[in-house]
Structure formats: structure tokens, C-alpha cells
Amino acid sequence: MEATVPILGMTLAGFEAAARGRGMVPPDVRAMYRRFHRTGEVPPGGFPSWVDDGRRPVHAVHVDGATAKFTMALHDGLETESVVIPMRHRDGSVTRTLCVSSQVGCAMGCRFCETAQMGLMRSLSAAEIVAQLHAARFAVEDPVAGATGFEIKNIVFMGMGEPMDNLDAVVGAIRTMTDRNAYGIAPVHVTVSTVGRTEGIRRYGDLLREPGFHRLNLAVSLNAPNDRIRSEIMPINRAEPIALLMAALLEFPKRPNAAICMEYVLIPGVNDAPEHCDEVCALLRPLRCSLNVIPYNPRRGSPWPAPEEERVREFVDRAIANGQFCKRRGTKGRSAMAACGQLGNAAIRNRRWVGVGAPEPAKEIVEIRVADA
Ligand code: SF4
């Protein structure tokens, strides 16, 4: 049987090359490729038999007033999870960020993370990663307007999985997502987040050295001011301690004025003391970075509660007083287990499927309001 070509995982150049050997002429192939990625339409009569369109059933959406979470069934019965986060700006406009998964489950075992409870089931292909964007655009209802076909401005690789452990597929997906003939997402609006896999950080840096990709962003889950605390909550730190991570980050090819985003999940009684704040600011001083403080979202069976708002504010204020550029990140989606570190939970198993060709409206969406930015 003829091997199929996954259109969702290919740039136009790659798709044209595959088509050429099958006797198709470039204008036809280009039109087919652009229409599918830009509008979700398949050619009248369907794709040629050598094309795998990669669309999968998308499950109804979980909503908590600001965030839409959806799952997509894979060919082997596993599922991806993704989150659409709308953001209203001061001028009243709304943009949307899509958080994608790069693996089903995760092997990293971070103690504060819901996904870690699943373990790693498998890595996703580039097409399966891009399929999440295609589904968000054409199969999931707009959390604001109540229709499909909304634009996604930002892509963050912060869903299930460690992107650096599946970097070839992640890079392939980024190439398709940013292809002007496909989704045309600006590289400056793409962020890959890692637990701190130093070899992956170096290889991702190589992509930034390619023409057109120098504005891609890097985020790192730091979450602790020193090796003792970090090794307790993030097993990866025992293999790749903070000194190795910092060395890789200092070499990372940032564009002028760009900052690496250092994520710090604030966990009561673990890493939230004033001296922890001082220590992490001193650690980050040599690095041009933004410290993003994220109030902990308790996973199921969590030994820790969410932090009190006042403690979060104190931590952020102290970091700023220390001269560290610091932001507090909101926790949209907490009640629907769609917030940071909460993907991969059992609560989403109670579901209804939405068709892939002409999707029905996802009736579980009862109300979506847009949270203030
Ligand atoms: S926080 Fe990220 S790297 Fe750590 S277990 Fe969860 S998904 Fe994996």
C-alpha cells in the first residue's frame, strides 16, 4: 500500500516535493495545501489517496469562564489535550493563545504537576501537534463568539509533555505553524517551555540561528532557588542541576532585548519564603530574563494548597525590589483543570465527541467570558 503523507506535519515545500513524485502540478498542490491549513476545507471529492489529512475527532470543551480545553482522539486511542486562552486587551480586542501538548503524558515526574501522574505514554508526531492548532481553528467553538474559525495568535508548548524530549517533532510542527502558506504564526509568538533539558535547549538554539526563526521564545520551568528544593520537586534536577541549566541559558542565542521567561510556580511552604525570593533573584542576575510567578494550581491529591494572594503579591514585589523583572501570571482555567500543570486529568473523560468534517457546536460550552488581561 502506498505510504501516506501527513499534510498537517509538512511545510508547503515538503508537501510539494512529495506531490511532485506523484505527478501533481505545483499550482494545484499549493492551492490544496493553503486552503486546508488556512480555511480547514478539503478539496471537493476529498484529498488524493496519498494524503493523510490528520484530522481527528475533537472532544467537547471544558470551560470555566475564560479558558476552553479540548481533547483530540489519536489513531491509537490516546488523546492530546490543548487549551485555548482568550485575552482581552485594553482596546477591547481579543487575542487567543493556544497551549499545545508535545507528548501524551510526561516522563519528567514534577511533583506539582497533574500530567506527571500519567507517566509518559508516547511522543506526538509533528502532524499530531499541528492537528491541535488545526482543531483549535476549525473544530472548536470560539470561546468568545460561539463559532468555529477563530484566529490563534500565540502558540505555547506548555501542555502535556517535555518538548525537548520530542524536539524533532516540535521543530517540524513549528515549521508548519509558522509557514506563511499554512497558519503564518509569527515566530515571535511561539514559545517552547522546558523543564530544563540542556541538550534540547542547545538544539532549539540552533533553530533560532536559522533565517526567520531568531525571534522564537524560550521558557524554562525553574520553580526553585537552589538545587536542594528543585531536586525535591523536579527529579530532572538531579541529572541536570541548576549550574548546568544556567550555563545552557547563558549561551542561548537571544535576540537583542529579548528575555528568557523563567517560570516559578509558587508553592506554599516549599519555595515561597522571602529568602527564596532573594536567592532566586541572585541566581538569575547574570541572565536577561523575566521571572514569571505562577500561583500553584493544586493537582488532584496535592499535598500543597494554592498560595494566598497576599503571599504571591509579596513575592512578586520583593523580586521587583531586588531589581528582577518579574510578572505574576494569572491562573485561568483552574476550575476546569486546564491551568498550568493541570492537563492529563481524569475529569475530562466524561465527554461527547465533535465531528471532524463539519463539527457540531460543542454543547458543553455554556458560557465563556473573557478575563481581563
Ligand atoms: S511540569 Fe511539564 S515537564 Fe514537569 S511533569 Fe508536568 S508536563 Fe512534564
Residues whose N, C-alpha, C, O or C-beta is under 5 A from the ligand:
A	BS01	SF4	C106 M108 G109 C110 C113 T115 A116 G159 M160 G161 E162 V195
